[in-house]
Amino acid sequence: MTVQGAIWRDQLTAPERAVLGRSDQDPFRSRPDILVVGGGILGVAAAAACAQAGLGSVLLIETGRLGTGATGGATGLLIPEPHQWSDPEPFVDLERASLERWRGLESSIPGGVGLINLDWIGLAPHAGGFAAHQPRAVEWLNPGQLAELVPGLAREMEGALIRRQARVNPLRAVARLAALLPAIATGVAATSVSISGDRIVSVGTSAGDVSPGAVVFATGGPPVLDGLTLDIPSDRVKGHLLVTEQTEVRLPGIVAPLATQIENGQLLAGGTFEPDDESPAIQPEVIESIVDGMAVTMPALAGIGVAYEWCCFRPRHPDRRPVIDRVPGLSNAWLTSGHFRTGILNAPVTAAVLARWIDAGEPPPEAGTWSATRFG
Ligand SMILES: Cc1cc2nc3c(=O)[nH]c(=O)nc-3n(C[C@H](O)[C@H](O)[C@H](O)COP(=O)(O)OP(=O)(O)OC[C@H]3O[C@@H](n4cnc5c(N)ncnc54)[C@H](O)[C@@H]3O)c2cc1C
């Protein structure tokens, strides 16, 4: 029997699951210094960074439960180095800095964030190897070395090994970070803003008005609220993932694009891109193609059962890079959106940028590149 939904929630402890639905008693009694709108990884990380930076009282509101958006469906890979094949250097630098921050959170917050260190092994699609520019962290593998690391491949090929990348269960990370927050209201949607001069003076929500000192919007895509005019182009890109039944096959970490070994001898695979599919439904043919692809690469996986299958949507701006900025025209509101395929990875560094910006009133150096006005 295949579960239609991500595996991540089923891996949580009961207290972790409870945190995702946390709604504190009367969180609106006080006027929070910081209101964070959106309980995905970006919102929770931003709220935690603001609380840890001592920026005053912090209230986070979320329409559903924490992690119900893209965050709860993500693969959870924290792999900056392989992105050197696809992303520009300043972006990879941001990702590297964020992985370091994930490691800092793992060691500094009670119980950590559930970070699992693991190696990334890329299967070269063609003899001769990968792309023109070579990541400095890569160790190239000849077919013999690759076969030793990943036995059972259908054909001889070269590979690439990048050590010490990581992954998280994104919902566990959300739950552990949310445990640091003083006030959370799930089941509460922001619906409107009232602006006076260059300041948001109140945010209308489904549970009443909030009058915060500052606001951070972390709503996946740009926030859509009455009274807030934003001209930031965005769309979203669907992706499918699956987790197999337990298997005897053992992979030494992430074997791209085959699968990632997770708990209980199961394999996590997929991360497809279906930009033209707006339907929230799982497409069986996409799941089949992932399973077929695994068997073509590693014949021992032929006929493997699927324990979990799901799909979710990546928020995206046209240049596939996030916005991390103060809301144009406003002095006390910030937003971060469009984290596309690296929002889990980039959450801690984004959160740190926002907290430092709110604290100092000036953008930190990393912020300039990710402005909300670059599309105009
Ligand atoms: C198939 C797939 C695989 C992925 N794999 C990875 C990966 O391996 N590594 C990685 O780093 N990233 C990965 N990603 C990308 C990652 O999931 C996203 O970039 C990230 O989750 C975005 O987080 P977010 O907090 O911005 O958005 P979301 O998680 O969507 O959170 C936004 C939240 O805001 C809430 N909200 C919206 N509007 C309002 C409102 N008005 N009031 C209150 N709440 C509101 C929503 O309910 C939602 O919970 C993957 C994504 C997909 C789809």
The ligand as an SDF file (V2000), in Angstrom:
LIG
                    3D

 53 58  0  0  0  0  0  0  0  0999 V2000
   10.2090   18.2590   -5.2400 C   0  0  0  0  0  0  0  0  0  0  0  0
   10.9950   19.3030   -4.4910 C   0  0  0  0  0  0  0  0  0  0  0  0
   12.2480   18.9870   -3.9980 C   0  0  0  0  0  0  0  0  0  0  0  0
   12.9900   19.9460   -3.3200 C   0  0  0  0  0  0  0  0  0  0  0  0
   14.2060   19.6050   -2.8150 N   0  0  0  0  0  0  0  0  0  0  0  0
   14.9460   20.5270   -2.1610 C   0  0  0  0  0  0  0  0  0  0  0  0
   16.2040   20.1630   -1.6080 C   0  0  0  0  0  0  0  0  0  0  0  0
   16.6410   19.0120   -1.6940 O   0  0  0  0  0  0  0  0  0  0  0  0
   16.9310   21.1300   -0.9860 N   0  0  0  0  0  0  0  0  0  0  0  0
   16.4810   22.4140   -0.8710 C   0  0  0  0  0  0  0  0  0  0  0  0
   17.1970   23.2390   -0.3160 O   0  0  0  0  0  0  0  0  0  0  0  0
   15.2770   22.7730   -1.3600 N   0  0  0  0  0  0  0  0  0  0  0  0
   14.5030   21.8640   -2.0060 C   0  0  0  0  0  0  0  0  0  0  0  0
   13.2940   22.2120   -2.5230 N   0  0  0  0  0  0  0  0  0  0  0  0
   12.8850   23.6270   -2.4590 C   0  0  0  0  0  0  0  0  0  0  0  0
   12.2680   23.9800   -1.1340 C   0  0  0  0  0  0  0  0  0  0  0  0
   11.2480   23.0780   -0.8240 O   0  0  0  0  0  0  0  0  0  0  0  0
   11.6990   25.4030   -1.1880 C   0  0  0  0  0  0  0  0  0  0  0  0
   12.5970   26.3040   -1.7830 O   0  0  0  0  0  0  0  0  0  0  0  0
   11.4130   25.8930    0.2400 C   0  0  0  0  0  0  0  0  0  0  0  0
   10.6660   24.9220    0.9410 O   0  0  0  0  0  0  0  0  0  0  0  0
   10.6500   27.1950    0.2240 C   0  0  0  0  0  0  0  0  0  0  0  0
   10.3440   27.4930    1.5680 O   0  0  0  0  0  0  0  0  0  0  0  0
    9.4280   28.7180    1.9350 P   0  0  0  0  0  0  0  0  0  0  0  0
    9.3750   28.7780    3.4040 O   0  0  0  0  0  0  0  0  0  0  0  0
    9.8670   29.9260    1.1790 O   0  0  0  0  0  0  0  0  0  0  0  0
    8.0130   28.3420    1.2850 O   0  0  0  0  0  0  0  0  0  0  0  0
    6.8940   27.3440    1.8240 P   0  0  0  0  0  0  0  0  0  0  0  0
    7.4510   26.1120    2.3830 O   0  0  0  0  0  0  0  0  0  0  0  0
    5.9090   27.1950    0.7190 O   0  0  0  0  0  0  0  0  0  0  0  0
    6.2560   28.1310    3.0290 O   0  0  0  0  0  0  0  0  0  0  0  0
    5.4680   29.2870    2.8620 C   0  0  0  0  0  0  0  0  0  0  0  0
    4.3690   29.2100    3.9110 C   0  0  0  0  0  0  0  0  0  0  0  0
    3.6810   30.4480    3.9440 O   0  0  0  0  0  0  0  0  0  0  0  0
    2.3380   30.1550    4.2150 C   0  0  0  0  0  0  0  0  0  0  0  0
    1.5600   31.3180    3.7800 N   0  0  0  0  0  0  0  0  0  0  0  0
    1.4170   31.7660    2.5100 C   0  0  0  0  0  0  0  0  0  0  0  0
    0.6470   32.8570    2.4970 N   0  0  0  0  0  0  0  0  0  0  0  0
    0.3060   33.1190    3.7820 C   0  0  0  0  0  0  0  0  0  0  0  0
   -0.4910   34.1190    4.4130 C   0  0  0  0  0  0  0  0  0  0  0  0
   -1.0740   35.0860    3.7000 N   0  0  0  0  0  0  0  0  0  0  0  0
   -0.6280   34.0810    5.7500 N   0  0  0  0  0  0  0  0  0  0  0  0
   -0.0480   33.0950    6.4910 C   0  0  0  0  0  0  0  0  0  0  0  0
    0.7240   32.1200    5.9400 N   0  0  0  0  0  0  0  0  0  0  0  0
    0.8840   32.1330    4.6110 C   0  0  0  0  0  0  0  0  0  0  0  0
    2.0360   28.8990    3.4340 C   0  0  0  0  0  0  0  0  0  0  0  0
    0.9300   28.2180    3.9470 O   0  0  0  0  0  0  0  0  0  0  0  0
    3.3330   28.1360    3.5990 C   0  0  0  0  0  0  0  0  0  0  0  0
    3.2970   27.2040    4.6710 O   0  0  0  0  0  0  0  0  0  0  0  0
   12.4910   21.2610   -3.1580 C   0  0  0  0  0  0  0  0  0  0  0  0
   11.2090   21.5690   -3.6090 C   0  0  0  0  0  0  0  0  0  0  0  0
   10.4660   20.5990   -4.2650 C   0  0  0  0  0  0  0  0  0  0  0  0
    9.0810   20.9550   -4.7190 C   0  0  0  0  0  0  0  0  0  0  0  0
  1  2  1  0
  2  3  1  0
  2 52  2  0
  3  4  2  0
  4  5  1  0
  4 50  1  0
  5  6  2  0
  6  7  1  0
  6 13  1  0
  7  8  2  0
  7  9  1  0
  9 10  1  0
 10 11  2  0
 10 12  1  0
 12 13  2  0
 13 14  1  0
 14 15  1  0
 14 50  1  0
 15 16  1  0
 16 17  1  0
 16 18  1  0
 18 19  1  0
 18 20  1  0
 20 21  1  0
 20 22  1  0
 22 23  1  0
 23 24  1  0
 24 25  2  0
 24 26  1  0
 24 27  1  0
 27 28  1  0
 28 29  2  0
 28 30  1  0
 28 31  1  0
 31 32  1  0
 32 33  1  0
 33 34  1  0
 33 48  1  0
 34 35  1  0
 35 36  1  0
 35 46  1  0
 36 37  1  0
 36 45  1  0
 37 38  2  0
 38 39  1  0
 39 40  1  0
 39 45  2  0
 40 41  1  0
 40 42  2  0
 42 43  1  0
 43 44  2  0
 44 45  1  0
 46 47  1  0
 46 48  1  0
 48 49  1  0
 50 51  2  0
 51 52  1  0
 52 53  1  0
M  END
$$$$
